[in-house]
Amino acid sequence: MTTREAIKNSFLRLLEERPLREITVKEIVGDCKVNRNSFYYHFKDIPALLEEIIRDYADGIIARQARSLADCLEAAASFAMEHRQAVLHINQSAHRDLFELCLMDLCRRVVEDYAAAAIGSLPIRPEDREVLVRFYQCECFGQVMAWLQSGMRYDLSGQFRRLCYLGEGMTEQMISRALEAGEEGRRA
């Protein structure tokens, strides 16, 4: 394991135990047994460390191929489910905005991956594709944020599956309408 990875692991372990505002660089380096200079060689500060952890995890989620919208929604929440207490601590911290920006970016990237598979090479106008992607991005983000605000008290995966069941055919219908709009635009 590299020093960088050791620092990240120690930080996450500490974050599972207590709020972000109570964690210091001294504690992180003490936990992973590196010196303070090593921390600052790799990270500007604790918020930079937090951002890298969130972005790394988002990159890992994106690397997985989404087979359905439910897979996309679950992927966006997987970090939170795996690191429940750490995420609650981040969500209650002064750095919540950083987490929200990273989550919104993650939702966007996951939905774009799903849209690429669902839309493929269909001749949909770019503005219609953007509307569809933004709609699902915001739905994904909103579902995860509502779950976080509840203290993660319900089964998010089950809710995503149920939501997708209830909305079955909606994506295909929206794509079909986008194709019709594109056809009308080409005929005019």
Number of C-alpha atoms within 10 A of each C-alpha: 5 7 15 15 12 17 24 19 16 18 26 19 16 19 22 18 13 15 18 25 14 9 15 14 16 12 15 25 20 14 16 16 13 16 13 14 10 13 21 12 9 13 16 10 12 18 15 13 18 20 16 15 17 17 17 12 16 22 14 10 21 21 11 13 14 20 12 15 22 20 19 29 27 23 24 29 23 18 17 17 17 10 14 15 20 23 24 21 19 22 21 15 15 12 16 15 12 18 19 15 12 17 23 20 17 26 29 22 20 30 28 22 19 22 21 13 14 16 16 10 8 12 14 20 14 11 10 17 19 13 12 18 22 16 13 22 24 15 14 27 21 14 17 24 18 12 18 20 13 10 14 18 9 11 10 20 17 12 16 20 16 13 13 18 11 10 10 12 11 11 17 12 11 14 21 15 14 22 17 14 15 16 14 10 10 8 7 5
